[in-house]
């Protein structure tokens, strides 16, 4: 038994079962079904491992499975988000 997510105690078998039984094909779906990456480390240890398992099982490339990071379109001052109207 190979532990993938120590925070949520998720094994490789759990991930493979979620793919087979629930039809999970994305990391988001694995998060919903298993709580993968939602523990104390917020996926820093397990998401890449889970992505590799998902890629191997589904035949997809890692670039298809790992979502790209997108910065905000427009820079926003922090005070604006908090409702401060100082000028």
Buried (B, 14 or more C-beta within 10 A) or exposed (E): EEBBBEBBEBBBEBBBBBBEEEEBBBBEBBBBBBBBBBBEBEBEBBBBBBBBBBBEBBEBEEEBBBEEEEEEEEEEEEEEEEEEEEE
